[in-house]
Structure formats: C-alpha cells, structure tokens
C-alpha cells in the first residue's frame, strides 16, 4: 500500500513564504498531499510518488510543492531508487498546474518567491539521478505538463489532456516549459503550441513526440501508470550506474551545442568511481548487465 511520507520525508508544518497569509492548502491538520511507495519483490528498486490533492486536482500549491521537494531531497540520496514514477491518486487528473486560487491571495513578493520555488522543483525533478517517468492518466495542464516535461520519460493514456495553456490566461509558462518543450519537440512546434495554448490528447501527444508511449485508457483510469510500470521494469535489470551516467551524458550534452563534453564528464566520473573495478567483470555484449557499475566500453 501507498504510505504517507515518514518523518524524514514529510513536512509536519506547511511551508509559508515570508509574511504569507493563510492559504487553502495550509491547514494545520490535513491529509498528506505527497505519498511515497517503494515497491518490493521483483519490482524492488522502483519507487512511486503519488500526487494526492483531490480537492484541488493536484494543483501546485505551497504545501504540495514543499512536500514534493522534501520527498525528492530524501529519495535522491537513496541509492536503492533505480527508477522513480510520478503518478496521480486523483482519477482523471495528473496535475492541473499552478494553484491560481491560492496565488490570488499572495502579494507580488510572495508570488515571485513561490515561482522561484516552483522552478526549483522542476529543476530538482530534471536533475534526479535515476530515470524518472511521468504516468499521465488525466489532465496535465500548464505547470502539470511542465512537471511531466521535467521527467525523463512520459506515458499518456488516450484520455489524458495536456498543454501549456498559460497564454490563454494572459500568462507565460514559468517553470521551464519554454525551455524544455522546444528541446522535446523543436522550436517551431513548441512555439505553435505555446502561442495557441493548444490542448492535446494522449494520442496526439504521442504523434508529435511529446510522450514516449500512449495507451488506451482502462476502466480503472490507470492505464498510463501500468505502462509506466512496465517500462520501469524494463529499465530495472540494466546496470544502474551505466543508466545514471547515460542520463548525465545526455542531459549535459543537450545543454550545449554538439559536443562530447557530457559523455566525457560521465566517463571521467566513472573513472574516479569506486565502481570502476567492478565494471570490467562483464566482458562480452552477451553477458548480463553488471548491476554494480558500467563497462568502460569507450574509454
């Protein structure tokens, strides 16, 4: 079963910006908005983050963001986390984006402070050392899609609806969407989607390359989660250090014009790693992956 965050992962007092007034998600007694589950048995190594704010459709409020930041801070130090899945506990919704009702009660200073925290959250997701998968079984609008874009992989159900719709409300995507969407789809298509505020269903998103896989929704409303779990199970047997270094090499390589810098940085890191002596144990491509490290095939 999914469990509430343990003391090490959970904020017992809701976060408030300096001088902030009471907000909708800042009740002193409340249900945790972020739940964490570490799978066991053959799925050991897969961890799930469940977004659970049903009354606000998983909108990105103060408490939600704080609890998610705390969970990520703890999980990133856990070497047992091999794949991290983001899923929703609210049927029909992945994440509805920023909590605009809560934002209306903030001063301009508080809004600026919160937006910086929101950007920091997306950066933390993007920089998470293990592969991350967004299981999009419902609406992912505005900041909700930005959260999914910060993940390495995205799975959408046919019933999912997604888009950077901020321009339809006189706003701009402020948590990384204007950077990550062009890197995902290309500049021209990203501009078209942002300029128009267009919404896409799961199948349309897959045709454009916005999501890795699209699946028909089931009666339970969790088809994308099951496909994400199957993908995580496919990643799980691979050498964990090699997978993490592959992520580093790709991400750093995307930050600059074509260069070997990201790959060389990853190789330099493994060269200084305690795992290097173990990485030579598998000498053939037909050998099973070495789950302790990597084979320095191109050093």
One Martini backbone bead per residue (centre of mass of N, CA, C, O) as a GRO file, in nm:
protein
  299
    1UNK     BB    1   0.100   0.034   0.014
    2UNK     BB    2   0.050   0.348   0.041
    3UNK     BB    3   0.242   0.602   0.204
    4UNK     BB    4   0.328   0.814   0.410
    5UNK     BB    5   0.553   1.016   0.493
    6UNK     BB    6   0.803   1.004   0.668
    7UNK     BB    7   0.965   1.207   0.877
    8UNK     BB    8   1.205   1.246   0.666
    9UNK     BB    9   0.974   1.328   0.421
   10UNK     BB   10   0.799   1.516   0.612
   11UNK     BB   11   0.600   1.792   0.663
   12UNK     BB   12   0.460   1.921   0.962
   13UNK     BB   13   0.488   2.207   0.835
   14UNK     BB   14   0.378   2.438   0.646
   15UNK     BB   15   0.476   2.626   0.399
   16UNK     BB   16   0.590   2.978   0.419
   17UNK     BB   17   0.619   3.271   0.322
   18UNK     BB   18   0.710   3.573   0.385
   19UNK     BB   19   0.411   3.689   0.519
   20UNK     BB   20   0.214   3.483   0.480
   21UNK     BB   21  -0.093   3.379   0.433
   22UNK     BB   22  -0.346   3.197   0.445
   23UNK     BB   23  -0.404   2.892   0.277
   24UNK     BB   24  -0.574   2.635   0.142
   25UNK     BB   25  -0.302   2.431   0.189
   26UNK     BB   26  -0.254   2.541   0.524
   27UNK     BB   27  -0.340   2.336   0.711
   28UNK     BB   28  -0.276   2.187   1.015
   29UNK     BB   29  -0.490   1.968   0.931
   30UNK     BB   30  -0.395   1.699   0.707
   31UNK     BB   31  -0.347   1.551   0.413
   32UNK     BB   32  -0.123   1.422   0.240
   33UNK     BB   33  -0.001   1.517  -0.093
   34UNK     BB   34   0.247   1.315  -0.055
   35UNK     BB   35   0.334   0.989  -0.171
   36UNK     BB   36   0.529   0.691  -0.086
   37UNK     BB   37   0.660   0.406  -0.285
   38UNK     BB   38   0.829   0.101  -0.231
   39UNK     BB   39   0.893  -0.154  -0.404
   40UNK     BB   40   0.873  -0.508  -0.417
   41UNK     BB   41   1.044  -0.763  -0.505
   42UNK     BB   42   1.079  -0.757  -0.847
   43UNK     BB   43   1.035  -0.419  -0.799
   44UNK     BB   44   1.287  -0.355  -0.673
   45UNK     BB   45   1.371   0.003  -0.726
   46UNK     BB   46   1.083   0.104  -0.738
   47UNK     BB   47   0.945   0.432  -0.721
   48UNK     BB   48   0.664   0.617  -0.589
   49UNK     BB   49   0.480   0.916  -0.668
   50UNK     BB   50   0.192   1.045  -0.507
   51UNK     BB   51  -0.060   1.255  -0.607
   52UNK     BB   52  -0.281   1.400  -0.327
   53UNK     BB   53  -0.509   1.658  -0.438
   54UNK     BB   54  -0.833   1.649  -0.500
   55UNK     BB   55  -0.962   1.940  -0.439
   56UNK     BB   56  -0.717   2.058  -0.663
   57UNK     BB   57  -0.610   1.867  -0.888
   58UNK     BB   58  -0.299   1.882  -0.816
   59UNK     BB   59  -0.218   2.148  -0.747
   60UNK     BB   60   0.044   2.393  -0.715
   61UNK     BB   61   0.111   2.429  -0.399
   62UNK     BB   62   0.280   2.487  -0.121
   63UNK     BB   63   0.262   2.206   0.008
   64UNK     BB   64   0.309   2.033  -0.237
   65UNK     BB   65   0.592   2.145  -0.303
   66UNK     BB   66   0.726   2.085  -0.032
   67UNK     BB   67   0.680   1.777  -0.023
   68UNK     BB   68   0.824   1.717  -0.292
   69UNK     BB   69   1.101   1.829  -0.218
   70UNK     BB   70   1.148   1.643   0.026
   71UNK     BB   71   1.128   1.375  -0.121
   72UNK     BB   72   1.359   1.424  -0.324
   73UNK     BB   73   1.587   1.475  -0.119
   74UNK     BB   74   1.573   1.181  -0.007
   75UNK     BB   75   1.577   1.000  -0.267
   76UNK     BB   76   1.855   1.096  -0.394
   77UNK     BB   77   2.014   0.937  -0.146
   78UNK     BB   78   1.890   0.668  -0.263
   79UNK     BB   79   2.038   0.391  -0.417
   80UNK     BB   80   1.766   0.210  -0.447
   81UNK     BB   81   1.678   0.411  -0.660
   82UNK     BB   82   1.617   0.335  -1.007
   83UNK     BB   83   1.307   0.426  -1.030
   84UNK     BB   84   1.079   0.709  -1.097
   85UNK     BB   85   0.731   0.752  -1.033
   86UNK     BB   86   0.474   0.963  -1.156
   87UNK     BB   87   0.156   0.990  -0.994
   88UNK     BB   88  -0.199   0.962  -0.949
   89UNK     BB   89  -0.477   0.975  -0.700
   90UNK     BB   90  -0.649   1.126  -0.926
   91UNK     BB   91  -0.898   1.086  -1.120
   92UNK     BB   92  -0.829   1.241  -1.436
   93UNK     BB   93  -0.546   1.338  -1.301
   94UNK     BB   94  -0.231   1.470  -1.273
   95UNK     BB   95  -0.190   1.804  -1.327
   96UNK     BB   96  -0.340   2.135  -1.313
   97UNK     BB   97  -0.125   2.313  -1.194
   98UNK     BB   98  -0.148   2.601  -1.080
   99UNK     BB   99  -0.264   2.770  -0.790
  100UNK     BB  100  -0.461   3.041  -0.849
  101UNK     BB  101  -0.620   3.081  -0.587
  102UNK     BB  102  -0.373   3.101  -0.406
  103UNK     BB  103  -0.231   3.331  -0.563
  104UNK     BB  104  -0.446   3.560  -0.514
  105UNK     BB  105  -0.343   3.577  -0.193
  106UNK     BB  106  -0.087   3.699  -0.295
  107UNK     BB  107   0.173   3.873  -0.317
  108UNK     BB  108   0.414   3.972  -0.525
  109UNK     BB  109   0.641   3.858  -0.351
  110UNK     BB  110   0.518   3.573  -0.310
  111UNK     BB  111   0.502   3.495  -0.604
  112UNK     BB  112   0.804   3.511  -0.669
  113UNK     BB  113   0.891   3.302  -0.459
  114UNK     BB  114   0.717   3.065  -0.563
  115UNK     BB  115   0.826   3.048  -0.853
  116UNK     BB  116   1.111   2.973  -0.768
  117UNK     BB  117   1.027   2.706  -0.635
  118UNK     BB  118   0.903   2.580  -0.888
  119UNK     BB  119   1.163   2.579  -1.053
  120UNK     BB  120   1.322   2.410  -0.850
  121UNK     BB  121   1.148   2.158  -0.874
  122UNK     BB  122   1.200   2.099  -1.175
  123UNK     BB  123   1.507   2.075  -1.143
  124UNK     BB  124   1.501   1.835  -0.947
  125UNK     BB  125   1.368   1.638  -1.136
  126UNK     BB  126   1.573   1.660  -1.372
  127UNK     BB  127   1.826   1.589  -1.158
  128UNK     BB  128   1.757   1.319  -1.105
  129UNK     BB  129   1.959   1.038  -1.107
  130UNK     BB  130   1.721   0.880  -1.187
  131UNK     BB  131   1.485   0.766  -1.362
  132UNK     BB  132   1.192   0.931  -1.496
  133UNK     BB  133   0.824   0.892  -1.475
  134UNK     BB  134   0.528   0.993  -1.639
  135UNK     BB  135   0.188   0.921  -1.542
  136UNK     BB  136  -0.071   1.013  -1.773
  137UNK     BB  137  -0.425   0.989  -1.676
  138UNK     BB  138  -0.465   1.306  -1.734
  139UNK     BB  139  -0.450   1.611  -1.657
  140UNK     BB  140  -0.180   1.836  -1.810
  141UNK     BB  141  -0.147   2.162  -1.712
  142UNK     BB  142   0.095   2.357  -1.745
  143UNK     BB  143   0.263   2.270  -1.471
  144UNK     BB  144   0.196   1.972  -1.527
  145UNK     BB  145   0.362   1.956  -1.790
  146UNK     BB  146   0.628   2.058  -1.671
  147UNK     BB  147   0.665   1.817  -1.490
  148UNK     BB  148   0.675   1.606  -1.718
  149UNK     BB  149   0.916   1.741  -1.874
  150UNK     BB  150   1.121   1.686  -1.631
  151UNK     BB  151   1.103   1.417  -1.720
  152UNK     BB  152   1.235   1.162  -1.907
  153UNK     BB  153   0.949   1.018  -1.917
  154UNK     BB  154   0.633   0.962  -2.108
  155UNK     BB  155   0.296   0.863  -2.022
  156UNK     BB  156  -0.018   0.820  -2.204
  157UNK     BB  157  -0.339   0.843  -2.209
  158UNK     BB  158  -0.604   0.890  -2.416
  159UNK     BB  159  -0.746   1.086  -2.187
  160UNK     BB  160  -0.539   1.281  -2.195
  161UNK     BB  161  -0.461   1.632  -2.113
  162UNK     BB  162  -0.240   1.868  -2.281
  163UNK     BB  163  -0.075   2.189  -2.194
  164UNK     BB  164   0.041   2.523  -2.263
  165UNK     BB  165  -0.213   2.757  -2.145
  166UNK     BB  166  -0.123   3.045  -2.045
  167UNK     BB  167  -0.204   3.239  -2.288
  168UNK     BB  168  -0.521   3.210  -2.219
  169UNK     BB  169  -0.439   3.385  -1.928
  170UNK     BB  170  -0.196   3.594  -1.961
  171UNK     BB  171   0.050   3.396  -1.960
  172UNK     BB  172   0.349   3.212  -1.873
  173UNK     BB  173   0.568   2.977  -1.879
  174UNK     BB  174   0.758   2.945  -1.552
  175UNK     BB  175   0.878   2.612  -1.528
  176UNK     BB  176   1.040   2.534  -1.824
  177UNK     BB  177   0.865   2.514  -2.091
  178UNK     BB  178   1.035   2.710  -2.287
  179UNK     BB  179   1.275   2.492  -2.283
  180UNK     BB  180   1.166   2.188  -2.295
  181UNK     BB  181   0.978   2.182  -2.542
  182UNK     BB  182   1.189   2.245  -2.768
  183UNK     BB  183   1.370   1.995  -2.695
  184UNK     BB  184   1.139   1.791  -2.765
  185UNK     BB  185   1.002   1.931  -3.056
  186UNK     BB  186   1.098   2.202  -3.121
  187UNK     BB  187   1.062   2.527  -3.191
  188UNK     BB  188   0.815   2.559  -3.380
  189UNK     BB  189   0.616   2.371  -3.226
  190UNK     BB  190   0.637   2.506  -2.952
  191UNK     BB  191   0.531   2.779  -3.042
  192UNK     BB  192   0.257   2.686  -3.139
  193UNK     BB  193   0.155   2.572  -2.864
  194UNK     BB  194   0.197   2.837  -2.699
  195UNK     BB  195   0.049   3.049  -2.872
  196UNK     BB  196  -0.234   2.870  -2.866
  197UNK     BB  197  -0.287   2.673  -2.618
  198UNK     BB  198  -0.291   2.383  -2.690
  199UNK     BB  199  -0.464   2.078  -2.678
  200UNK     BB  200  -0.379   1.736  -2.597
  201UNK     BB  201  -0.390   1.421  -2.648
  202UNK     BB  202  -0.228   1.132  -2.615
  203UNK     BB  203  -0.208   1.064  -2.920
  204UNK     BB  204  -0.109   1.338  -3.021
  205UNK     BB  205   0.144   1.349  -2.843
  206UNK     BB  206   0.275   1.098  -2.974
  207UNK     BB  207   0.292   1.202  -3.268
  208UNK     BB  208   0.488   1.450  -3.174
  209UNK     BB  209   0.678   1.342  -2.913
  210UNK     BB  210   0.588   1.414  -2.611
  211UNK     BB  211   0.551   1.106  -2.586
  212UNK     BB  212   0.647   0.775  -2.574
  213UNK     BB  213   0.353   0.672  -2.482
  214UNK     BB  214   0.028   0.538  -2.583
  215UNK     BB  215  -0.282   0.449  -2.417
  216UNK     BB  216  -0.554   0.294  -2.347
  217UNK     BB  217  -0.801   0.342  -2.148
  218UNK     BB  218  -0.931   0.233  -1.852
  219UNK     BB  219  -1.162   0.185  -1.604
  220UNK     BB  220  -0.956   0.276  -1.371
  221UNK     BB  221  -0.753   0.508  -1.487
  222UNK     BB  222  -0.431   0.342  -1.515
  223UNK     BB  223  -0.274   0.282  -1.787
  224UNK     BB  224  -0.018   0.458  -1.771
  225UNK     BB  225   0.095   0.331  -1.519
  226UNK     BB  226   0.131   0.041  -1.628
  227UNK     BB  227   0.327   0.128  -1.854
  228UNK     BB  228   0.536   0.256  -1.667
  229UNK     BB  229   0.598  -0.001  -1.508
  230UNK     BB  230   0.699  -0.166  -1.750
  231UNK     BB  231   0.934   0.026  -1.812
  232UNK     BB  232   1.074   0.004  -1.539
  233UNK     BB  233   1.119  -0.308  -1.565
  234UNK     BB  234   1.315  -0.270  -1.811
  235UNK     BB  235   1.534  -0.099  -1.653
  236UNK     BB  236   1.608  -0.255  -1.389
  237UNK     BB  237   1.833  -0.474  -1.504
  238UNK     BB  238   2.020  -0.257  -1.546
  239UNK     BB  239   2.293  -0.084  -1.505
  240UNK     BB  240   2.280   0.173  -1.285
  241UNK     BB  241   2.531   0.346  -1.353
  242UNK     BB  242   2.491   0.350  -1.657
  243UNK     BB  243   2.217   0.489  -1.652
  244UNK     BB  244   2.302   0.746  -1.501
  245UNK     BB  245   2.527   0.828  -1.705
  246UNK     BB  246   2.345   0.850  -1.948
  247UNK     BB  247   2.186   1.087  -1.838
  248UNK     BB  248   2.419   1.284  -1.803
  249UNK     BB  249   2.521   1.287  -2.097
  250UNK     BB  250   2.259   1.388  -2.226
  251UNK     BB  251   2.197   1.642  -2.057
  252UNK     BB  252   2.472   1.785  -2.108
  253UNK     BB  253   2.458   1.775  -2.418
  254UNK     BB  254   2.188   1.960  -2.434
  255UNK     BB  255   2.330   2.233  -2.318
  256UNK     BB  256   2.489   2.209  -2.585
  257UNK     BB  257   2.652   2.188  -2.839
  258UNK     BB  258   2.789   1.965  -3.007
  259UNK     BB  259   2.936   1.729  -2.778
  260UNK     BB  260   3.158   1.539  -2.555
  261UNK     BB  261   3.123   1.649  -2.263
  262UNK     BB  262   2.910   1.469  -2.130
  263UNK     BB  263   3.051   1.199  -2.176
  264UNK     BB  264   3.325   1.273  -2.043
  265UNK     BB  265   3.210   1.335  -1.765
  266UNK     BB  266   3.103   1.054  -1.710
  267UNK     BB  267   3.373   0.901  -1.746
  268UNK     BB  268   3.527   1.056  -1.533
  269UNK     BB  269   3.351   0.968  -1.301
  270UNK     BB  270   3.394   0.659  -1.332
  271UNK     BB  271   3.707   0.677  -1.304
  272UNK     BB  272   3.654   0.780  -0.987
  273UNK     BB  273   3.512   0.522  -0.918
  274UNK     BB  274   3.441   0.245  -0.718
  275UNK     BB  275   3.306   0.082  -0.972
  276UNK     BB  276   3.526   0.022  -1.184
  277UNK     BB  277   3.639  -0.263  -1.102
  278UNK     BB  278   3.348  -0.395  -1.166
  279UNK     BB  279   3.301  -0.310  -1.479
  280UNK     BB  280   3.489  -0.561  -1.604
  281UNK     BB  281   3.335  -0.836  -1.559
  282UNK     BB  282   3.190  -0.771  -1.828
  283UNK     BB  283   3.311  -0.868  -2.165
  284UNK     BB  284   3.028  -0.913  -2.299
  285UNK     BB  285   2.739  -0.842  -2.472
  286UNK     BB  286   2.604  -1.123  -2.363
  287UNK     BB  287   2.621  -1.034  -2.096
  288UNK     BB  288   2.506  -0.951  -1.818
  289UNK     BB  289   2.450  -0.700  -1.637
  290UNK     BB  290   2.624  -0.491  -1.424
  291UNK     BB  291   2.488  -0.392  -1.111
  292UNK     BB  292   2.754  -0.213  -1.009
  293UNK     BB  293   2.808  -0.088  -1.309
  294UNK     BB  294   3.040  -0.037  -1.574
  295UNK     BB  295   3.153  -0.054  -1.902
  296UNK     BB  296   3.445   0.081  -2.058
  297UNK     BB  297   3.396   0.091  -2.390
  298UNK     BB  298   3.507   0.422  -2.454
  299UNK     BB  299   3.795   0.492  -2.302
   0.00000   0.00000   0.00000
